[in-house]
């Protein structure tokens, strides 16, 4: 399917690997001019080069801390007029809420709520003026099905979700949609790290924990960055203009609900 977005400009955050990389790959394949950013210069440059070679295009890269004013300016300046914004940030660490300080909460909210809002604020008016825009916030399945040890993520990401639910109804008449894409268990470094910790606590090998966790999902496996990216690309497509203010859960059916 031709997604109808060739030549559009996209900024994909935290895209050197994992789910952000999957989104950048899919958008580049669709002919989008992609700018990617992450903190580590060597990693983000290598990813940009790899995507450029794979799809015979030019992918721009910015090494920056997107949670800072300077980092956001660098990424936005590199991208130019942003038609597609994929907000993404690594999640805060798990733990017991009794141990979290105010600084822990501020860091989580800064990264997983306020950064997304600031990037939307910087781009949405231009999108509306051009009568086309797609904003996809990569949040977490925990927005729909909270997990106690992920309280920092639950709180911050749900804040971004609530904010976007309000403004999405004001932007769609001008061709700008805002949606959330909520990953469950995907094959990423974060998932592998969590499984290593769980395996150690349970006295199991990593391989045994991996197999057990994958089998526990209704799909019998973990998701892939490629399928996540393809879904993101469709939400960013010209065909998805009537999908707005939604939160698309990708978890293999783990969240049990009729709606």
C-alpha positions as CSV (number, residue, x, y, z in Angstrom):
1,X,0.0,0.0,0.0
2,X,1.2,3.5,-0.9
3,X,0.9,5.4,2.4
4,X,0.6,8.7,0.6
5,X,3.2,10.5,2.7
6,X,6.3,10.4,0.5
7,X,8.2,13.7,0.8
8,X,6.8,14.6,4.2
9,X,9.2,15.5,7.0
10,X,9.2,13.3,10.1
11,X,11.0,13.6,13.4
12,X,11.3,10.3,15.3
13,X,12.6,10.5,18.8
14,X,14.7,7.9,20.6
15,X,15.2,6.1,17.3
16,X,18.7,4.7,17.5
17,X,17.3,1.2,18.3
18,X,14.2,-0.6,19.4
19,X,10.7,0.7,18.7
20,X,11.8,4.1,17.6
21,X,14.1,2.5,15.1
22,X,11.3,0.4,13.8
23,X,9.2,3.5,13.2
24,X,12.0,5.3,11.5
25,X,12.6,2.3,9.2
26,X,8.9,2.1,8.2
27,X,8.6,5.8,7.5
28,X,11.8,5.9,5.4
29,X,10.5,2.9,3.4
30,X,7.4,5.0,2.7
31,X,9.5,7.8,1.2
32,X,9.4,10.1,4.2
33,X,12.3,12.5,4.9
34,X,13.2,11.2,8.3
35,X,15.2,12.9,11.1
36,X,16.1,10.7,14.1
37,X,17.6,11.6,17.4
38,X,18.9,10.0,20.5
39,X,21.6,10.8,23.1
40,X,24.5,8.8,21.9
41,X,26.2,10.2,18.8
42,X,27.8,7.1,17.5
43,X,24.6,5.0,17.8
44,X,22.3,7.5,16.2
45,X,24.7,8.2,13.3
46,X,25.2,4.5,12.7
47,X,21.4,4.0,12.6
48,X,20.9,6.9,10.2
49,X,23.5,5.4,7.9
50,X,22.0,2.0,8.0
51,X,18.5,3.2,7.3
52,X,19.8,5.4,4.5
53,X,21.5,2.5,2.8
54,X,18.5,0.2,3.3
55,X,16.0,2.5,1.6
56,X,18.3,4.5,-0.7
57,X,17.4,7.8,1.0
58,X,19.0,10.3,3.3
59,X,18.2,10.1,7.0
60,X,19.4,12.9,9.1
61,X,20.5,12.3,12.7
62,X,20.9,14.5,15.8
63,X,22.7,13.5,19.0
64,X,20.8,15.4,21.7
65,X,18.9,15.1,24.9
66,X,15.4,15.6,23.7
67,X,14.2,16.3,27.3
68,X,16.0,19.7,27.2
69,X,15.2,22.9,25.4
70,X,18.5,22.8,23.6
71,X,18.0,19.2,22.5
72,X,14.5,19.9,21.2
73,X,15.7,22.9,19.3
74,X,18.6,21.0,17.7
75,X,16.2,18.2,16.6
76,X,13.5,20.6,15.3
77,X,16.1,22.8,13.4
78,X,17.5,19.7,11.7
79,X,14.0,18.5,10.6
80,X,12.6,21.7,9.3
81,X,8.8,21.8,8.9
82,X,7.6,18.8,10.8
83,X,4.7,17.0,9.2
84,X,5.0,13.8,11.3
85,X,6.1,13.7,14.9
86,X,6.8,10.4,16.7
87,X,7.2,11.1,20.4
88,X,9.2,8.5,22.1
89,X,11.4,8.2,25.3
90,X,12.8,5.5,27.4
91,X,10.7,4.6,30.4
92,X,11.7,5.3,34.0
93,X,12.9,2.4,36.1
94,X,10.6,0.1,37.9
95,X,10.4,0.1,41.7
96,X,8.4,0.6,44.8
97,X,6.5,3.9,45.0
98,X,7.7,4.2,48.7
99,X,11.2,4.6,47.5
100,X,10.6,7.3,44.8
101,X,11.5,10.9,45.6
102,X,10.2,14.1,44.2
103,X,13.2,14.2,41.9
104,X,12.3,10.7,40.5
105,X,8.8,11.9,39.7
106,X,10.0,15.1,38.1
107,X,12.5,13.2,35.9
108,X,9.8,10.8,34.8
109,X,7.3,13.5,34.1
110,X,9.9,15.6,32.2
111,X,10.8,12.7,30.0
112,X,7.5,10.9,29.4
113,X,5.0,13.7,29.6
114,X,6.4,17.3,29.3
115,X,8.9,16.6,26.5
116,X,6.1,15.3,24.3
117,X,3.9,18.2,25.1
118,X,6.7,20.7,24.3
119,X,7.4,19.0,20.9
120,X,3.7,19.1,20.1
121,X,3.5,22.8,21.0
122,X,6.5,23.5,18.7
123,X,5.0,21.7,15.7
124,X,1.2,21.5,15.8
125,X,0.4,25.0,14.6
126,X,2.6,24.6,11.5
127,X,0.9,21.2,10.8
128,X,-2.5,22.8,11.1
129,X,-1.5,25.7,8.8
130,X,-0.4,23.2,6.1
131,X,-3.6,21.1,6.7
132,X,-1.7,17.9,7.4
133,X,0.0,16.5,10.4
134,X,0.4,13.2,12.2
135,X,1.5,13.0,15.9
136,X,2.0,9.5,17.4
137,X,3.0,9.2,21.0
138,X,4.7,5.9,21.9
139,X,3.6,5.3,25.4
140,X,3.0,1.9,27.1
141,X,0.4,-0.8,27.6
142,X,0.6,0.3,31.2
143,X,-1.5,3.3,30.3
144,X,-4.5,0.9,29.9
145,X,-3.4,-1.8,32.3
146,X,-1.2,-0.2,35.1
147,X,1.5,-2.2,36.7
148,X,2.4,-1.3,40.3
149,X,6.2,-1.4,39.9
150,X,5.9,0.8,36.8
151,X,4.2,3.6,38.7
152,X,6.5,6.3,37.4
153,X,5.7,5.3,33.9
154,X,2.0,4.8,34.6
155,X,1.7,8.3,36.0
156,X,3.8,10.3,33.5
157,X,2.5,8.5,30.3
158,X,-1.1,8.7,31.4
159,X,-0.6,12.4,31.9
160,X,0.5,12.8,28.2
161,X,-2.4,10.6,27.1
162,X,-4.9,12.7,28.9
163,X,-3.5,16.0,27.6
164,X,-3.5,14.7,24.0
165,X,-7.1,13.4,24.3
166,X,-8.2,17.0,24.9
167,X,-6.3,18.7,22.1
168,X,-6.8,16.0,19.4
169,X,-10.4,17.1,19.1
170,X,-9.2,20.6,18.3
171,X,-6.6,19.7,15.6
172,X,-8.3,17.1,13.5
173,X,-10.5,19.6,11.5
174,X,-7.2,21.0,10.2
175,X,-5.9,17.6,9.1
176,X,-3.8,16.9,12.2
177,X,-4.4,13.7,14.1
178,X,-2.9,12.8,17.5
179,X,-2.9,9.2,18.6
180,X,-1.1,6.9,21.1
181,X,0.6,3.7,20.2
182,X,0.9,1.5,23.3
183,X,3.4,-1.3,23.2
184,X,3.2,-4.4,25.4
185,X,6.0,-6.9,25.5
186,X,8.3,-6.2,22.5
187,X,11.7,-7.6,21.7
188,X,13.8,-4.7,22.9
189,X,16.8,-4.0,25.2
190,X,14.5,-2.9,27.9
191,X,12.5,-6.1,27.8
192,X,15.6,-8.2,27.8
193,X,17.0,-6.2,30.8
194,X,13.8,-6.7,32.7
195,X,13.8,-10.4,32.0
196,X,17.4,-10.7,33.2
197,X,16.4,-9.1,36.5
198,X,13.4,-11.3,36.9
199,X,15.4,-14.4,36.1
200,X,18.0,-13.5,38.7
201,X,15.3,-12.9,41.4
202,X,13.6,-16.2,40.6
203,X,16.8,-18.2,40.4
204,X,16.2,-19.1,36.8
205,X,18.3,-18.9,33.7
206,X,17.6,-16.0,31.3
207,X,16.6,-18.5,28.6
208,X,14.1,-20.2,30.8
209,X,12.6,-16.9,31.9
210,X,12.4,-15.7,28.3
211,X,10.6,-18.8,27.1
212,X,8.2,-18.6,30.0
213,X,7.4,-15.0,29.5
214,X,6.9,-15.4,25.7
215,X,4.6,-18.4,26.3
216,X,2.6,-16.4,28.8
217,X,1.4,-14.0,26.1
218,X,-1.7,-15.1,24.1
219,X,0.4,-14.7,20.9
220,X,3.0,-17.1,22.4
221,X,5.8,-14.6,21.5
222,X,7.0,-11.1,21.9
223,X,6.3,-8.4,19.4
224,X,8.9,-7.1,16.9
225,X,10.1,-3.6,16.2
226,X,9.3,-4.1,12.5
227,X,5.6,-4.8,13.1
228,X,5.4,-1.9,15.6
229,X,7.0,0.4,13.1
230,X,4.6,-0.6,10.3
231,X,1.6,0.1,12.5
232,X,3.1,3.5,13.4
233,X,3.6,4.3,9.7
234,X,0.0,3.5,8.9
235,X,-1.2,5.8,11.7
236,X,1.0,8.5,10.0
237,X,-0.4,7.8,6.6
238,X,-2.7,9.7,4.4
239,X,-5.3,6.9,4.9
240,X,-5.5,7.4,8.7
241,X,-7.1,10.8,8.8
242,X,-10.2,9.5,10.6
243,X,-8.2,7.8,13.3
244,X,-7.9,10.5,16.0
245,X,-7.6,10.7,19.8
246,X,-7.1,6.9,20.0
247,X,-4.8,4.7,21.9
248,X,-3.8,1.6,19.9
249,X,-2.8,-1.2,22.1
250,X,-0.2,-3.6,20.7
251,X,0.3,-6.4,23.2
252,X,-0.6,-9.7,21.5
253,X,-3.9,-9.7,23.4
254,X,-2.4,-9.7,26.9
255,X,-4.9,-7.0,28.1
256,X,-8.1,-8.9,28.6
257,X,-11.0,-6.6,27.8
258,X,-14.1,-6.7,25.6
259,X,-13.5,-3.1,24.4
